[in-house]
């Protein structure tokens, strides 16, 4: 007879295998749907990502916006309110990090940075090119970054 902790571990391993097989089936379905998009049987429509609550000092970074304009906007928020929140997804993460570091360098030591990363789930719609096929959706993940650039409060002695 096996000890109880070995039996529990084997049950947990069996449960993980079941979850992995379900996950694998979902990935296989998405792979097949992507192949159909490549064969021009479906038209891929990417939905906009879910946005976070819009505060007055939030700045969403994209690859299309002029870097200098984003820099001036962030600097204005930083000068007026002592903090700015910079958000970016995917390929724009490098630009957001660069922007935050530029703001810190321009602050001459009076500016601090706090960074958080996350994963965002994005949904794509597949529209059929002909009437015989049904509408489908794909779910994918993308990296996100949230940077708080702020001037710390000075302690009074």
Secondary structure, DSSP 4 states (H G I P E B T S, - for coil): ---HHHHHHHHHHHHHHHHHHHHHHHHHHHHHHHHHHHTTSEEEEEPPPPPPP--TTEEEE-SSS-HHHHHHHHHHHHHHHSEEEEEEEGGGHHHHHHHHHHHHHHTTT--EEEEEEEEEEEEEEEEESSTTSPPEEEEEEEEEEEEEEEPPPPPP-
